[in-house]
Amino acid sequence: MVKIISAVIIMLFFLQADGTEIICRYCNLSLPFHGCLLDGGTCRVNPGQYCKLEYHEQGGVEWFSVKGCTTAKEICHSKRIISNTVHLTQCCYQDMCNL
């Protein structure tokens, strides 16, 4: 009986998602060789949003990265160069694709 109830709950969870909800990794600060320092867990994208991975490089060396969900007006696949600092934003649309 418990197995049947567990199976029904799992099925309802997947039916509720309708296959359209994407879950992304959410990390406010990730350093190379150290991993995520300010872990936010996960976030879910809304229609028109994506998972993002934003790199910050200086002098060709990655200093840190930020992972999460894009905002409605955020631009994907952009590259901004300010002085000798590069801000690169990459987006994807699959579960946990911004690991």
mmCIF file of the C-alpha atoms, coordinates in Angstrom:
data_MODEL
# 
_entry.id   MODEL 
# 
loop_
_atom_site.group_PDB 
_atom_site.id 
_atom_site.type_symbol 
_atom_site.label_atom_id 
_atom_site.label_alt_id 
_atom_site.label_comp_id 
_atom_site.label_asym_id 
_atom_site.label_entity_id 
_atom_site.label_seq_id 
_atom_site.pdbx_PDB_ins_code 
_atom_site.Cartn_x 
_atom_site.Cartn_y 
_atom_site.Cartn_z 
_atom_site.occupancy 
_atom_site.B_iso_or_equiv 
_atom_site.pdbx_formal_charge 
_atom_site.auth_seq_id 
_atom_site.auth_comp_id 
_atom_site.auth_asym_id 
_atom_site.auth_atom_id 
_atom_site.pdbx_PDB_model_num 
ATOM 1  C CA . MET A 1 1  ? 0.000  0.000  0.000   1.00 0.00 ? 1  MET A CA 1 
ATOM 2  C CA . VAL A 1 2  ? 2.816  2.407  0.887   1.00 0.00 ? 2  VAL A CA 1 
ATOM 3  C CA . LYS A 1 3  ? 4.553  1.630  -2.414  1.00 0.00 ? 3  LYS A CA 1 
ATOM 4  C CA . ILE A 1 4  ? 1.378  2.421  -4.354  1.00 0.00 ? 4  ILE A CA 1 
ATOM 5  C CA . ILE A 1 5  ? 0.920  5.744  -2.557  1.00 0.00 ? 5  ILE A CA 1 
ATOM 6  C CA . SER A 1 6  ? 4.570  6.646  -3.146  1.00 0.00 ? 6  SER A CA 1 
ATOM 7  C CA . ALA A 1 7  ? 4.255  5.788  -6.837  1.00 0.00 ? 7  ALA A CA 1 
ATOM 8  C CA . VAL A 1 8  ? 1.096  7.904  -7.167  1.00 0.00 ? 8  VAL A CA 1 
ATOM 9  C CA . ILE A 1 9  ? 2.767  10.880 -5.476  1.00 0.00 ? 9  ILE A CA 1 
ATOM 10 C CA . ILE A 1 10 ? 5.775  10.612 -7.790  1.00 0.00 ? 10 ILE A CA 1 
ATOM 11 C CA . MET A 1 11 ? 3.506  10.352 -10.854 1.00 0.00 ? 11 MET A CA 1 
ATOM 12 C CA . LEU A 1 12 ? 1.499  13.399 -9.748  1.00 0.00 ? 12 LEU A CA 1 
ATOM 13 C CA . PHE A 1 13 ? 4.711  15.351 -9.295  1.00 0.00 ? 13 PHE A CA 1 
ATOM 14 C CA . PHE A 1 14 ? 5.799  14.603 -12.863 1.00 0.00 ? 14 PHE A CA 1 
ATOM 15 C CA . LEU A 1 15 ? 2.321  15.290 -14.265 1.00 0.00 ? 15 LEU A CA 1 
ATOM 16 C CA . GLN A 1 16 ? 2.251  18.630 -12.486 1.00 0.00 ? 16 GLN A CA 1 
ATOM 17 C CA . ALA A 1 17 ? 5.523  19.600 -14.107 1.00 0.00 ? 17 ALA A CA 1 
ATOM 18 C CA . ASP A 1 18 ? 4.027  18.965 -17.592 1.00 0.00 ? 18 ASP A CA 1 
ATOM 19 C CA . GLY A 1 19 ? 7.565  18.559 -18.874 1.00 0.00 ? 19 GLY A CA 1 
ATOM 20 C CA . THR A 1 20 ? 7.865  22.344 -19.220 1.00 0.00 ? 20 THR A CA 1 
ATOM 21 C CA . GLU A 1 21 ? 9.443  23.233 -15.891 1.00 0.00 ? 21 GLU A CA 1 
ATOM 22 C CA . ILE A 1 22 ? 13.208 23.240 -16.028 1.00 0.00 ? 22 ILE A CA 1 
ATOM 23 C CA . ILE A 1 23 ? 15.304 23.081 -12.857 1.00 0.00 ? 23 ILE A CA 1 
ATOM 24 C CA . CYS A 1 24 ? 18.626 24.934 -12.840 1.00 0.00 ? 24 CYS A CA 1 
ATOM 25 C CA . ARG A 1 25 ? 21.579 24.977 -10.463 1.00 0.00 ? 25 ARG A CA 1 
ATOM 26 C CA . TYR A 1 26 ? 21.626 28.187 -8.400  1.00 0.00 ? 26 TYR A CA 1 
ATOM 27 C CA . CYS A 1 27 ? 24.949 29.384 -6.990  1.00 0.00 ? 27 CYS A CA 1 
ATOM 28 C CA . ASN A 1 28 ? 25.725 33.025 -6.171  1.00 0.00 ? 28 ASN A CA 1 
ATOM 29 C CA . LEU A 1 29 ? 29.495 32.501 -6.131  1.00 0.00 ? 29 LEU A CA 1 
ATOM 30 C CA . SER A 1 30 ? 31.577 29.672 -7.554  1.00 0.00 ? 30 SER A CA 1 
ATOM 31 C CA . LEU A 1 31 ? 35.370 29.826 -7.570  1.00 0.00 ? 31 LEU A CA 1 
ATOM 32 C CA . PRO A 1 32 ? 37.649 27.713 -9.754  1.00 0.00 ? 32 PRO A CA 1 
ATOM 33 C CA . PHE A 1 33 ? 39.111 24.714 -7.883  1.00 0.00 ? 33 PHE A CA 1 
ATOM 34 C CA . HIS A 1 34 ? 36.820 25.438 -4.875  1.00 0.00 ? 34 HIS A CA 1 
ATOM 35 C CA . GLY A 1 35 ? 33.328 25.003 -6.304  1.00 0.00 ? 35 GLY A CA 1 
ATOM 36 C CA . CYS A 1 36 ? 30.203 26.741 -5.084  1.00 0.00 ? 36 CYS A CA 1 
ATOM 37 C CA . LEU A 1 37 ? 30.731 28.893 -1.998  1.00 0.00 ? 37 LEU A CA 1 
ATOM 38 C CA . LEU A 1 38 ? 27.323 30.611 -1.810  1.00 0.00 ? 38 LEU A CA 1 
ATOM 39 C CA . ASP A 1 39 ? 25.036 27.712 -2.673  1.00 0.00 ? 39 ASP A CA 1 
ATOM 40 C CA . GLY A 1 40 ? 21.415 28.607 -3.343  1.00 0.00 ? 40 GLY A CA 1 
ATOM 41 C CA . GLY A 1 41 ? 20.309 25.093 -4.300  1.00 0.00 ? 41 GLY A CA 1 
ATOM 42 C CA . THR A 1 42 ? 18.102 25.155 -7.388  1.00 0.00 ? 42 THR A CA 1 
ATOM 43 C CA . CYS A 1 43 ? 15.717 27.477 -9.200  1.00 0.00 ? 43 CYS A CA 1 
ATOM 44 C CA . ARG A 1 44 ? 12.891 26.865 -11.673 1.00 0.00 ? 44 ARG A CA 1 
ATOM 45 C CA . VAL A 1 45 ? 12.603 28.782 -14.913 1.00 0.00 ? 45 VAL A CA 1 
ATOM 46 C CA . ASN A 1 46 ? 9.407  30.484 -16.004 1.00 0.00 ? 46 ASN A CA 1 
ATOM 47 C CA . PRO A 1 47 ? 8.293  30.575 -19.658 1.00 0.00 ? 47 PRO A CA 1 
ATOM 48 C CA . GLY A 1 48 ? 10.807 32.559 -21.692 1.00 0.00 ? 48 GLY A CA 1 
ATOM 49 C CA . GLN A 1 49 ? 13.618 32.042 -19.177 1.00 0.00 ? 49 GLN A CA 1 
ATOM 50 C CA . TYR A 1 50 ? 16.685 29.791 -19.254 1.00 0.00 ? 50 TYR A CA 1 
ATOM 51 C CA . CYS A 1 51 ? 19.388 28.359 -17.040 1.00 0.00 ? 51 CYS A CA 1 
ATOM 52 C CA . LYS A 1 52 ? 22.435 30.613 -17.083 1.00 0.00 ? 52 LYS A CA 1 
ATOM 53 C CA . LEU A 1 53 ? 26.118 30.290 -16.404 1.00 0.00 ? 53 LEU A CA 1 
ATOM 54 C CA . GLU A 1 54 ? 27.929 33.614 -16.121 1.00 0.00 ? 54 GLU A CA 1 
ATOM 55 C CA . TYR A 1 55 ? 31.738 33.723 -16.150 1.00 0.00 ? 55 TYR A CA 1 
ATOM 56 C CA . HIS A 1 56 ? 33.887 36.626 -15.014 1.00 0.00 ? 56 HIS A CA 1 
ATOM 57 C CA . GLU A 1 57 ? 37.438 36.573 -16.386 1.00 0.00 ? 57 GLU A CA 1 
ATOM 58 C CA . GLN A 1 58 ? 40.308 38.981 -15.990 1.00 0.00 ? 58 GLN A CA 1 
ATOM 59 C CA . GLY A 1 59 ? 43.491 38.706 -18.001 1.00 0.00 ? 59 GLY A CA 1 
ATOM 60 C CA . GLY A 1 60 ? 42.385 35.354 -19.449 1.00 0.00 ? 60 GLY A CA 1 
ATOM 61 C CA . VAL A 1 61 ? 41.900 33.795 -15.999 1.00 0.00 ? 61 VAL A CA 1 
ATOM 62 C CA . GLU A 1 62 ? 38.469 32.870 -14.670 1.00 0.00 ? 62 GLU A CA 1 
ATOM 63 C CA . TRP A 1 63 ? 37.926 34.616 -11.341 1.00 0.00 ? 63 TRP A CA 1 
ATOM 64 C CA . PHE A 1 64 ? 34.437 33.422 -10.483 1.00 0.00 ? 64 PHE A CA 1 
ATOM 65 C CA . SER A 1 65 ? 31.144 32.282 -11.963 1.00 0.00 ? 65 SER A CA 1 
ATOM 66 C CA . VAL A 1 66 ? 27.462 32.666 -11.122 1.00 0.00 ? 66 VAL A CA 1 
ATOM 67 C CA . LYS A 1 67 ? 24.795 30.049 -11.886 1.00 0.00 ? 67 LYS A CA 1 
ATOM 68 C CA . GLY A 1 68 ? 21.028 30.383 -11.823 1.00 0.00 ? 68 GLY A CA 1 
ATOM 69 C CA . CYS A 1 69 ? 17.907 31.300 -13.799 1.00 0.00 ? 69 CYS A CA 1 
ATOM 70 C CA . THR A 1 70 ? 17.741 34.228 -16.187 1.00 0.00 ? 70 THR A CA 1 
ATOM 71 C CA . THR A 1 71 ? 15.424 37.150 -15.596 1.00 0.00 ? 71 THR A CA 1 
ATOM 72 C CA . ALA A 1 72 ? 12.797 37.974 -18.204 1.00 0.00 ? 72 ALA A CA 1 
ATOM 73 C CA . LYS A 1 73 ? 14.881 40.691 -19.880 1.00 0.00 ? 73 LYS A CA 1 
ATOM 74 C CA . GLU A 1 74 ? 18.335 39.148 -19.529 1.00 0.00 ? 74 GLU A CA 1 
ATOM 75 C CA . ILE A 1 75 ? 20.305 38.538 -22.710 1.00 0.00 ? 75 ILE A CA 1 
ATOM 76 C CA . CYS A 1 76 ? 21.707 35.056 -23.320 1.00 0.00 ? 76 CYS A CA 1 
ATOM 77 C CA . HIS A 1 77 ? 25.008 34.282 -25.007 1.00 0.00 ? 77 HIS A CA 1 
ATOM 78 C CA . SER A 1 78 ? 26.393 37.748 -24.437 1.00 0.00 ? 78 SER A CA 1 
ATOM 79 C CA . LYS A 1 79 ? 29.962 38.887 -23.986 1.00 0.00 ? 79 LYS A CA 1 
ATOM 80 C CA . ARG A 1 80 ? 30.813 42.214 -22.371 1.00 0.00 ? 80 ARG A CA 1 
ATOM 81 C CA . ILE A 1 81 ? 34.364 43.510 -22.106 1.00 0.00 ? 81 ILE A CA 1 
ATOM 82 C CA . ILE A 1 82 ? 35.017 46.269 -19.587 1.00 0.00 ? 82 ILE A CA 1 
ATOM 83 C CA . SER A 1 83 ? 38.658 47.289 -19.339 1.00 0.00 ? 83 SER A CA 1 
ATOM 84 C CA . ASN A 1 84 ? 40.443 43.912 -19.220 1.00 0.00 ? 84 ASN A CA 1 
ATOM 85 C CA . THR A 1 85 ? 37.523 42.122 -17.523 1.00 0.00 ? 85 THR A CA 1 
ATOM 86 C CA . VAL A 1 86 ? 35.286 39.823 -19.575 1.00 0.00 ? 86 VAL A CA 1 
ATOM 87 C CA . HIS A 1 87 ? 31.708 38.976 -18.537 1.00 0.00 ? 87 HIS A CA 1 
ATOM 88 C CA . LEU A 1 88 ? 30.407 36.001 -20.532 1.00 0.00 ? 88 LEU A CA 1 
ATOM 89 C CA . THR A 1 89 ? 26.823 34.733 -20.147 1.00 0.00 ? 89 THR A CA 1 
ATOM 90 C CA . GLN A 1 90 ? 25.803 31.345 -21.551 1.00 0.00 ? 90 GLN A CA 1 
ATOM 91 C CA . CYS A 1 91 ? 22.273 29.945 -21.417 1.00 0.00 ? 91 CYS A CA 1 
ATOM 92 C CA . CYS A 1 92 ? 20.782 26.488 -21.864 1.00 0.00 ? 92 CYS A CA 1 
ATOM 93 C CA . TYR A 1 93 ? 17.332 24.926 -21.616 1.00 0.00 ? 93 TYR A CA 1 
ATOM 94 C CA . GLN A 1 94 ? 17.591 21.481 -20.004 1.00 0.00 ? 94 GLN A CA 1 
ATOM 95 C CA . ASP A 1 95 ? 17.425 20.257 -16.427 1.00 0.00 ? 95 ASP A CA 1 
ATOM 96 C CA . MET A 1 96 ? 20.606 21.100 -14.508 1.00 0.00 ? 96 MET A CA 1 
ATOM 97 C CA . CYS A 1 97 ? 22.451 22.044 -17.714 1.00 0.00 ? 97 CYS A CA 1 
ATOM 98 C CA . ASN A 1 98 ? 24.425 24.823 -15.982 1.00 0.00 ? 98 ASN A CA 1 
ATOM 99 C CA . LEU A 1 99 ? 26.462 22.552 -13.737 1.00 0.00 ? 99 LEU A CA 1 
# 
